[in-house]
Amino acid sequence: MSRTVARLLVDAWEELGVRHVFGVVGDALNPVTDALRASESVTWVGCRHEEAAAFAAGAQSQLSGTLGVCMGTVGPGAVHLLNGLYDAAKSGTPVLAIAGQVPLSEIGSDSFQEVDNDLLFKDVAVFRATVTSPAQFPALLEIAVRNAIGRRGVAVLTVPGDIGDQEIPDDRPLRLAVTPSQNRPDDPAVEAAADLLDEGGKVTLLVGQGARDSRADVLALADRLAAPMVLTLKAKEGLEDDNPFQVGQTGLIGNPAAAHAMDSADTLLLLGTDFPYREWYPKGKKVVQVDRVAEHIGRRVPVDVALAADVGPTVRGLLQHLAPREDRAHLDHATGLYATWRKAQDRLTAPGHDRRLLGRVRAALDNRDHLVRPEALAAAVDRAAADDAVFTSDTGMSTVWLSRFVHMRGTRRLLGSYNLGSMANAMPQAIGAQLLDTGRQTVAFCGDGGLGMLLGDLMTVRTQRLPLKLVVFDNQRLGMVKLEQEQGGLPEFGTTLDNPDFARVAEALGITGIRVTHADELEEAVARAFACEGPVLLDVLTNPEEIAVPAKPTVQQGWGYAVAKLRENLSSAGE
């Protein structure tokens, strides 16, 4: 007996090792969810919003290195997938999205809820197609899977409402295998890069997630070149811990040591990174870039030697040609600056910081209610979390505090919307991560704005009984926007959030809620949250006036901040 389209789809997921499919049930997808109901190895996870479903699927893909799957039904359901799918696409991770559609006979008639899915997903998908007959479905599914995995992106198959329960004629076994491969540049290109590095004076490495699987080789290269290693945020995982060459991040979330290492170098070596902020690349340097994706090379900074290849084999090739550096002053100076900065940052997390003389003055001005310093909250969570915890973070200030105060030690993993920069990603990504391994601790650094945006999927946490630790940086603000406004000399406007007591909201949903309103309560509350076996929402009222100084603060930014504060105070006095 031939299989239906829906049954073949679920069989393919079982063959690929997919464990969860995320989405919202309805109309065109009913045959697929019915086939899922009978599956013993693939579990349907009903979310409250399709955006959360796409974020969760993308998180599973990034953690597992395999295909993530989500579904959205006709029209609005498919539209709601878009933001999470864009995050997967910009993160370079394979996701298959199944989108519903009106029946074939209604396509093109502006039927109720009809949306042109092929047009809708054109920009986000490496492959997209609408199934117009059961006979073509097996081949389209194979093509979609190969594109998603082989090109590390999003593939979208649209299934009209009258297709899913139809039988496939000439049913056959699917052919879904995709063989991974690694490549290295040819010898003349490697030798050209080695010559430039040998003759290039002081070298600094900018290392991204494309180098995470080549840790030993990259550390050997840093040692050979006596080069400080600036890490992108996504490279913290796997490359931060026990690394004597790393000096943290650059950019707005970065630190002065990393900025100095970049600026004082004569040559930059970019390894597996597409760090997108052009203004943070110093000018006038020689540049060698290694990236397996050829179109990444040279689009942020002009490149002298381009090596379109995988980092591991390329670095091993370079090591065969590079002479060890005797002069380690550049490395030692950068790592010394980083150690000094780290000590200064650690002082911010001390319980008595605001009771020191300068702290008392500042507290009187900026923290009248003795709210928790966000630095202290991030550091407390870092101490309490397991060495194999999975961390997610919302875009904004919660990512800043994670980047500076959470150490990716042991086998910790890290996820965030670090390329798309979406709000509201931390909780749904944590849902996907926790479902992969319910016994592995998963911690979400949630901004209050991000949590509020997809608050409904707290119910998914409850329904799935997931032991998540949701840490809410509740400063009653869109904190990053506030900082952007003030650095530009504008008074804060439109960023204030009228938040509920998130802990009581959690309690109403059957989730343990803990609220911290005073700095003296922090340590006990964090310990209690991490000792609890089930899901916990830790709502911590943090100081909205706490700012993150960028790696290279400019006079213009400082002046803008002062002007903004003056305008805010004048406005407040006039109320």
C-alpha positions as CSV (number, residue, x, y, z in Angstrom):
1,M,0.0,0.0,0.0
2,S,1.3,3.4,-0.9
3,R,2.1,6.0,1.7
4,T,0.4,9.4,1.9
5,V,2.3,12.6,1.5
6,A,2.0,13.2,5.2
7,R,3.2,9.7,6.1
8,L,6.2,9.9,3.8
9,L,7.1,13.2,5.4
10,V,7.1,11.8,8.9
11,D,9.0,8.7,7.8
12,A,11.7,11.0,6.3
13,W,12.0,12.9,9.7
14,E,12.4,9.5,11.4
15,E,15.1,8.5,9.0
16,L,16.9,11.8,9.5
17,G,16.8,11.5,13.3
18,V,14.5,14.5,13.8
19,R,13.1,14.2,17.3
20,H,10.7,17.2,17.5
21,V,8.5,19.2,15.1
22,F,7.4,22.6,16.4
23,G,4.3,24.5,15.3
24,V,0.6,25.3,15.6
25,V,-1.9,22.8,14.4
26,G,-4.6,23.6,11.8
27,D,-6.4,23.0,8.5
28,A,-3.8,22.2,5.8
29,L,-1.4,20.6,8.3
30,N,-4.0,18.3,9.9
31,P,-2.9,15.3,7.8
32,V,0.7,15.8,8.9
33,T,0.0,16.2,12.6
34,D,-2.2,13.1,12.4
35,A,0.7,11.2,10.9
36,L,2.9,12.6,13.7
37,R,0.4,11.3,16.3
38,A,1.3,7.8,15.2
39,S,5.1,8.2,15.2
40,E,7.1,6.6,18.0
41,S,10.2,8.7,17.6
42,V,9.1,12.2,16.4
43,T,7.2,14.3,18.9
44,W,4.9,17.1,18.0
45,V,5.5,20.2,20.1
46,G,2.5,22.6,20.0
47,C,3.7,26.2,20.5
48,R,1.6,29.3,21.2
49,H,3.2,31.2,18.4
50,E,4.8,30.0,15.2
51,E,7.7,32.4,15.6
52,A,8.6,30.6,18.8
53,A,8.3,27.3,16.9
54,A,10.8,28.5,14.3
55,F,13.2,29.7,17.0
56,A,13.0,26.4,18.8
57,A,13.6,24.4,15.6
58,G,16.6,26.6,14.8
59,A,18.1,26.1,18.3
60,Q,17.8,22.3,18.0
61,S,19.6,22.5,14.6
62,Q,22.4,24.6,16.0
63,L,23.0,22.4,19.0
64,S,22.7,19.1,17.2
65,G,24.2,19.9,13.8
66,T,21.2,18.2,12.2
67,L,17.9,19.3,10.6
68,G,15.4,21.4,12.7
69,V,11.8,21.2,11.7
70,C,8.8,23.6,12.2
71,M,5.4,24.1,10.6
72,G,2.9,26.9,10.1
73,T,-0.4,26.5,8.5
74,V,-2.2,28.5,5.9
75,G,-1.6,32.3,5.6
76,P,-1.0,33.9,9.0
77,G,0.6,30.7,10.4
78,A,3.2,30.7,7.6
79,V,3.8,34.4,8.0
80,H,4.4,34.0,11.7
81,L,7.3,31.6,11.0
82,L,9.3,34.2,9.2
83,N,11.3,35.9,12.0
84,G,12.5,32.6,13.5
85,L,13.4,31.3,10.0
86,Y,15.4,34.5,9.2
87,D,17.3,33.8,12.4
88,A,18.1,30.3,11.3
89,A,19.1,31.5,7.9
90,K,21.5,34.2,9.2
91,S,22.9,31.6,11.7
92,G,23.7,29.3,8.8
93,T,21.8,26.3,10.3
94,P,19.6,23.8,8.4
95,V,15.9,24.1,9.1
96,L,13.0,22.6,7.1
97,A,9.7,24.5,7.3
98,I,6.4,23.0,6.2
99,A,3.9,25.7,5.3
100,G,0.2,25.1,4.7
101,Q,-1.7,26.4,1.7
102,V,-5.2,26.6,0.5
103,P,-6.4,23.7,-1.7
104,L,-4.9,23.5,-5.1
105,S,-8.1,24.5,-6.9
106,E,-8.2,27.7,-4.8
107,I,-4.6,28.9,-5.4
108,G,-4.5,32.2,-7.2
109,S,-8.1,33.1,-6.4
110,D,-7.4,35.3,-3.4
111,S,-9.1,32.7,-1.2
112,F,-9.6,33.1,2.5
113,Q,-6.1,33.3,4.2
114,E,-4.3,32.7,0.9
115,V,-0.7,34.0,0.9
116,D,1.8,33.4,-1.9
117,N,4.3,31.3,0.1
118,D,6.9,31.0,-2.7
119,L,7.1,34.8,-2.8
120,L,6.8,35.2,1.0
121,F,9.8,32.9,1.7
122,K,11.9,34.0,-1.4
123,D,14.5,36.0,0.6
124,V,14.9,33.6,3.6
125,A,15.0,30.2,1.9
126,V,17.8,28.5,0.0
127,F,15.1,26.4,-1.5
128,R,11.3,26.7,-1.6
129,A,8.6,25.0,-3.6
130,T,4.8,24.3,-3.6
131,V,3.8,20.7,-3.9
132,T,1.2,20.5,-6.7
133,S,0.8,16.7,-6.9
134,P,1.6,13.7,-4.7
135,A,3.8,12.2,-7.4
136,Q,6.3,15.1,-7.2
137,F,6.5,15.1,-3.4
138,P,9.3,12.6,-2.8
139,A,11.7,14.4,-5.2
140,L,10.9,17.8,-3.8
141,L,11.4,16.6,-0.3
142,E,14.8,15.1,-1.1
143,I,15.8,18.4,-2.8
144,A,14.6,20.5,0.1
145,V,16.5,18.4,2.7
146,R,19.7,18.4,0.6
147,N,19.6,22.1,0.2
148,A,18.9,22.8,3.9
149,I,21.7,20.5,5.1
150,G,24.2,21.0,2.2
151,R,23.8,24.8,2.0
152,R,23.1,25.2,5.8
153,G,20.0,27.2,5.4
154,V,16.2,27.2,5.4
155,A,14.2,25.1,3.0
156,V,10.4,25.6,2.7
157,L,7.9,23.2,1.3
158,T,4.3,24.4,0.9
159,V,1.7,21.7,1.1
160,P,-1.8,22.6,0.0
161,G,-4.7,21.5,2.1
162,D,-5.9,18.7,-0.3
163,I,-2.4,17.2,-0.8
164,G,-1.3,15.9,2.6
165,D,-3.7,12.9,2.8
166,Q,-3.3,11.8,-0.8
167,E,-1.3,8.6,-1.6
168,I,1.9,8.8,-3.5
169,P,1.9,6.8,-6.8
170,D,5.0,4.7,-7.4
171,D,6.1,5.0,-3.8
172,R,9.8,4.4,-3.3
173,P,12.4,4.7,-0.6
174,L,13.7,8.2,-0.1
175,R,17.3,9.1,-0.8
176,L,18.2,11.7,1.8
177,A,21.9,11.2,2.5
178,V,24.2,14.2,2.3
179,T,27.9,13.5,2.7
180,P,29.8,16.2,4.7
181,S,33.1,17.4,3.3
182,Q,36.1,19.5,4.2
183,N,38.3,21.4,1.9
184,R,41.6,23.3,2.1
185,P,43.1,25.8,-0.3
186,D,45.8,24.8,-2.7
187,D,49.5,25.0,-1.6
188,P,50.4,28.3,-3.4
189,A,47.5,30.1,-1.6
190,V,48.5,28.7,1.8
191,E,52.1,29.7,1.1
192,A,51.1,33.2,0.1
193,A,49.1,33.5,3.4
194,A,52.1,32.2,5.4
195,D,54.5,34.6,3.7
196,L,52.3,37.5,4.5
197,L,51.9,36.4,8.2
198,D,55.7,35.8,8.5
199,E,56.4,39.3,7.2
200,G,53.4,41.0,8.6
201,G,54.7,42.3,11.9
202,K,52.3,42.0,14.8
203,V,49.4,39.7,14.1
204,T,46.0,39.5,15.8
205,L,43.5,36.8,15.2
206,L,39.8,37.5,15.0
207,V,38.2,34.1,15.5
208,G,34.5,33.1,14.9
209,Q,32.3,30.1,15.2
210,G,33.7,28.6,12.0
211,A,36.8,27.8,14.0
212,R,35.2,26.2,17.0
213,D,35.7,22.6,15.8
214,S,39.4,23.3,15.3
215,R,40.3,24.6,18.7
216,A,43.7,22.8,19.1
217,D,44.9,23.9,15.7
218,V,43.8,27.5,16.2
219,L,45.5,27.7,19.6
220,A,48.7,26.2,18.1
221,L,48.6,28.9,15.4
222,A,48.1,31.7,18.0
223,D,51.2,30.3,19.9
224,R,53.2,30.1,16.7
225,L,52.4,33.7,15.8
226,A,52.5,35.0,19.3
227,A,49.1,36.5,18.5
228,P,46.3,37.6,20.8
229,M,43.0,36.1,19.9
230,V,39.9,38.3,19.7
231,L,36.7,36.1,19.9
232,T,33.4,36.8,18.4
233,L,30.5,36.2,20.7
234,K,29.6,32.9,19.0
235,A,33.2,31.7,19.4
236,K,33.1,32.0,23.2
237,E,31.7,28.5,23.2
238,G,34.6,26.2,22.7
239,L,37.3,28.8,22.5
240,E,37.1,30.9,25.6
241,D,37.8,28.4,28.3
242,D,41.5,27.6,29.2
243,N,42.7,29.8,26.4
244,P,45.8,31.9,27.3
245,F,45.6,33.8,24.0
246,Q,42.0,35.1,24.1
247,V,41.2,38.7,25.0
248,G,37.4,38.6,24.8
249,Q,35.2,40.4,22.3
250,T,35.4,43.6,20.3
251,G,32.5,45.8,19.2
252,L,29.8,47.4,21.3
253,I,29.8,44.4,23.7
254,G,33.6,44.2,23.8
255,N,36.5,45.5,25.9
256,P,39.5,47.8,25.5
257,A,42.0,44.9,25.4
258,A,40.4,43.4,22.3
259,A,40.1,46.8,20.7
260,H,43.7,47.5,21.4
261,A,44.8,44.1,20.0
262,M,43.0,44.8,16.7
263,D,44.2,48.4,16.5
264,S,47.8,47.8,17.3
265,A,48.3,44.9,15.0
266,D,50.0,45.2,11.6
267,T,48.1,42.1,10.2
268,L,44.7,40.6,11.0
269,L,44.0,37.0,10.5
270,L,40.3,36.3,10.3
271,L,39.3,32.6,11.0
272,G,35.8,31.4,10.4
273,T,34.1,34.7,11.1
274,D,31.8,37.1,9.3
275,F,31.9,39.7,12.1
276,P,29.5,42.2,10.6
277,Y,30.4,45.5,12.2
278,R,32.7,47.3,9.7
279,E,33.3,50.3,12.0
280,W,35.2,48.0,14.4
281,Y,37.7,46.8,11.9
282,P,40.8,49.0,12.0
283,K,41.9,50.6,8.7
284,G,45.3,50.2,7.0
285,K,46.1,46.6,8.1
286,K,47.1,43.6,6.0
287,V,44.3,41.0,6.2
288,V,44.2,37.3,5.6
289,Q,40.7,35.7,5.8
290,V,39.8,32.0,6.0
291,D,36.2,31.1,5.6
292,R,34.4,28.1,4.0
293,V,31.8,30.4,2.6
294,A,33.4,32.2,-0.3
295,E,30.9,35.1,-0.3
296,H,31.8,36.0,3.3
297,I,35.4,36.9,2.3
298,G,36.1,40.6,1.9
299,R,32.6,41.9,2.5
300,R,33.4,43.5,5.8
301,V,37.1,44.6,5.3
302,P,39.4,44.5,2.2
303,V,41.4,41.2,2.2
304,D,44.9,40.7,0.9
305,V,44.9,36.9,0.9
306,A,41.6,35.1,0.6
307,L,41.3,31.4,1.5
308,A,37.9,30.0,0.8
309,A,38.2,26.8,2.8
310,D,37.5,25.1,6.1
311,V,39.5,26.5,9.1
312,G,41.0,23.3,10.4
313,P,42.8,22.0,7.3
314,T,43.8,25.5,6.3
315,V,45.4,26.2,9.7
316,R,47.2,22.9,9.7
317,G,48.6,23.9,6.3
318,L,49.7,27.3,7.6
319,L,51.5,25.7,10.6
320,Q,53.7,23.7,8.2
321,H,55.1,27.0,6.8
322,L,55.2,29.4,9.7
323,A,58.3,30.0,11.8
324,P,57.8,30.5,15.6
325,R,57.8,34.1,16.8
326,E,60.4,35.0,19.3
327,D,58.9,38.5,20.1
328,R,55.8,38.0,22.3
329,A,55.4,41.6,23.4
330,H,52.2,42.2,21.4
331,L,50.5,39.1,22.8
332,D,51.7,39.8,26.4
333,H,50.5,43.4,26.3
334,A,47.1,42.5,25.0
335,T,46.5,39.7,27.5
336,G,47.8,41.9,30.3
337,L,45.3,44.6,29.4
338,Y,42.6,42.0,29.3
339,A,43.5,40.7,32.8
340,T,43.4,44.2,34.2
341,W,40.0,44.9,32.6
342,R,38.6,41.6,33.9
343,K,39.6,42.5,37.4
344,A,37.8,45.8,37.1
345,Q,34.7,44.1,35.8
346,D,34.8,41.6,38.6
347,R,34.7,44.4,41.1
348,L,31.3,45.5,39.7
349,T,29.8,42.2,40.8
350,A,31.0,42.4,44.4
351,P,28.1,42.6,46.9
352,G,29.7,45.7,48.6
353,H,30.5,47.6,45.4
354,D,27.7,50.2,45.9
355,R,28.7,50.7,49.5
356,R,32.1,52.1,48.6
357,L,32.6,55.8,48.6
358,L,32.2,56.3,44.9
359,G,29.6,53.6,44.8
360,R,27.5,55.4,47.5
361,V,27.5,58.6,45.5
362,R,26.5,56.8,42.4
363,A,23.9,54.7,44.1
364,A,22.3,57.9,45.6
365,L,22.0,59.3,42.1
366,D,21.3,56.3,39.9
367,N,20.0,53.4,42.1
368,R,17.9,54.9,44.9
369,D,15.9,51.7,45.3
370,H,19.0,49.5,45.7
371,L,18.1,47.5,42.6
372,V,20.4,44.7,41.5
373,R,23.3,45.4,39.3
374,P,22.9,43.4,36.1
375,E,26.6,42.5,36.3
376,A,26.0,40.9,39.7
377,L,23.1,39.0,38.4
378,A,25.0,37.6,35.4
379,A,28.0,36.7,37.6
380,A,25.7,34.9,40.2
381,V,24.1,32.8,37.5
382,D,27.5,32.0,36.1
383,R,28.6,30.6,39.5
384,A,25.4,28.7,40.0
385,A,25.0,27.1,36.5
386,A,26.4,23.7,35.6
387,D,29.6,23.3,33.5
388,D,27.5,21.7,30.8
389,A,24.7,24.2,30.8
390,V,23.1,25.6,27.6
391,F,22.7,29.3,27.7
392,T,20.5,31.4,25.5
393,S,20.3,35.2,25.5
394,D,17.9,37.8,24.2
395,T,19.3,40.5,22.0
396,G,20.1,43.7,23.9
397,M,21.6,44.3,27.3
398,S,21.1,40.7,28.6
399,T,23.6,39.6,25.9
400,V,26.1,42.2,27.0
401,W,26.0,41.0,30.6
402,L,26.2,37.3,29.4
403,S,29.2,38.1,27.1
404,R,31.1,39.8,30.0
405,F,30.2,37.7,33.0
406,V,29.3,34.2,31.9
407,H,32.3,32.0,31.2
408,M,31.9,29.3,28.6
409,R,33.7,26.7,30.7
410,G,33.4,22.9,30.4
411,T,31.0,21.9,27.7
412,R,28.7,24.8,28.0
413,R,26.8,25.9,24.8
414,L,25.6,29.3,23.8
415,L,22.7,30.4,21.5
416,G,21.3,33.7,20.6
417,S,20.0,35.8,17.7
418,Y,23.6,37.1,17.2
419,N,23.3,37.6,13.4
420,L,19.6,38.7,13.0
421,G,19.5,40.5,16.3
422,S,15.8,39.7,17.0
423,M,14.1,40.3,20.2
424,A,12.3,37.5,22.1
425,N,14.6,34.6,21.0
426,A,15.9,33.5,24.3
427,M,12.9,31.6,25.7
428,P,11.9,29.8,22.5
429,Q,15.5,28.8,21.8
430,A,15.7,27.5,25.3
431,I,12.6,25.4,24.8
432,G,14.2,23.8,21.7
433,A,17.4,23.2,23.6
434,Q,15.8,21.8,26.7
435,L,13.7,19.3,24.7
436,L,16.9,17.9,23.1
437,D,18.0,16.8,26.6
438,T,15.7,17.4,29.5
439,G,18.4,16.3,31.9
440,R,20.8,19.1,30.8
441,Q,20.5,22.4,32.5
442,T,19.3,25.2,30.2
443,V,19.4,28.8,31.2
444,A,17.7,31.7,29.3
445,F,18.9,35.3,29.8
446,C,15.7,37.1,29.0
447,G,15.2,40.8,28.6
448,D,11.9,42.0,30.0
449,G,11.0,43.3,26.6
450,G,11.9,40.1,24.9
451,L,10.0,37.9,27.3
452,G,6.9,40.1,27.1
453,M,6.9,39.8,23.3
454,L,6.4,36.0,23.3
455,L,5.1,35.7,26.8
456,G,2.4,33.2,25.6
457,D,5.0,30.5,25.1
458,L,5.6,30.3,28.9
459,M,2.6,28.0,28.6
460,T,4.6,25.8,26.3
461,V,7.3,25.6,29.0
462,R,4.6,24.5,31.4
463,T,2.8,22.1,29.0
464,Q,6.1,20.3,28.1
465,R,7.2,20.3,31.8
466,L,10.6,21.7,30.9
467,P,13.0,22.4,33.7
468,L,14.2,25.7,32.2
469,K,15.8,28.5,34.3
470,L,14.4,31.7,32.9
471,V,16.4,34.6,34.2
472,V,14.7,37.9,33.6
473,F,16.8,41.1,33.6
474,D,13.8,43.3,34.5
475,N,15.0,46.9,34.3
476,Q,11.5,48.1,33.1
477,R,13.2,49.3,29.9
478,L,14.2,48.5,26.4
479,G,17.7,48.9,27.7
480,M,19.8,48.8,24.5
481,V,17.5,51.3,22.8
482,K,17.8,53.6,25.9
483,L,21.5,53.5,25.6
484,E,21.5,54.1,21.9
485,Q,19.3,57.2,22.4
486,E,21.4,58.6,25.2
487,Q,24.7,58.0,23.4
488,G,23.3,60.0,20.5
489,G,22.4,62.9,22.8
490,L,18.7,62.1,22.8
491,P,16.6,61.9,26.0
492,E,15.2,58.5,26.7
493,F,11.8,58.2,25.0
494,G,9.4,55.3,24.4
495,T,11.6,52.7,26.1
496,T,9.8,52.4,29.4
497,L,7.9,49.1,30.0
498,D,4.9,48.8,32.3
499,N,5.8,45.3,33.3
500,P,3.7,42.9,35.4
501,D,5.2,40.9,38.2
502,F,6.6,38.2,35.9
503,A,7.1,35.9,38.9
504,R,3.4,36.0,39.7
505,V,2.6,35.5,36.0
506,A,4.8,32.3,36.1
507,E,3.1,31.1,39.3
508,A,-0.3,31.5,37.7
509,L,0.9,29.2,34.9
510,G,2.2,26.5,37.3
511,I,5.8,27.6,37.1
512,T,7.9,28.5,40.1
513,G,8.3,32.2,40.2
514,I,10.9,34.1,42.3
515,R,11.1,37.9,42.4
516,V,14.1,39.9,43.5
517,T,13.5,43.5,44.3
518,H,16.7,44.4,46.4
519,A,20.4,43.7,45.9
520,D,20.6,41.9,49.2
521,E,18.2,39.2,48.1
522,L,20.2,38.2,45.0
523,E,22.5,35.4,46.1
524,E,19.8,33.4,48.0
525,A,17.3,33.8,45.2
526,V,19.7,32.5,42.5
527,A,20.7,29.6,44.7
528,R,17.0,28.7,45.2
529,A,16.2,29.0,41.5
530,F,19.0,26.6,40.6
531,A,18.1,24.1,43.4
532,C,14.6,23.8,42.1
533,E,14.0,20.7,39.9
534,G,11.3,22.1,37.7
535,P,10.9,25.2,35.6
536,V,11.7,28.5,37.3
537,L,11.3,32.1,36.3
538,L,13.7,34.4,38.2
539,D,12.4,38.0,37.9
540,V,15.2,40.3,39.0
541,L,14.6,44.1,39.2
542,T,17.8,45.5,37.8
543,N,19.1,49.0,37.7
544,P,18.0,50.7,34.5
545,E,20.8,53.3,34.8
546,E,23.6,50.7,34.6
547,I,25.4,51.2,31.3
548,A,27.8,49.0,29.4
549,V,30.8,51.1,28.2
550,P,31.8,50.0,24.7
551,A,35.3,48.8,23.9
552,K,36.4,52.2,22.5
553,P,34.1,54.9,23.9
554,T,34.3,58.1,21.9
555,V,34.2,61.7,23.1
556,Q,31.0,62.1,21.0
557,Q,29.3,59.2,22.8
558,G,30.3,60.6,26.2
559,W,29.2,64.1,25.3
560,G,25.9,62.7,23.9
561,Y,25.3,60.7,27.0
562,A,25.9,63.8,29.2
563,V,23.6,66.0,27.1
564,A,20.9,63.3,27.1
565,K,21.0,63.0,30.9
566,L,20.8,66.8,31.3
567,R,17.7,66.9,29.0
568,E,16.1,64.0,30.9
569,N,16.7,65.7,34.2
570,L,15.3,69.0,32.9
571,S,12.3,67.2,31.5
572,S,11.7,65.4,34.8
573,A,12.0,68.6,36.8
574,G,9.4,70.3,34.6
575,E,6.8,67.6,35.2
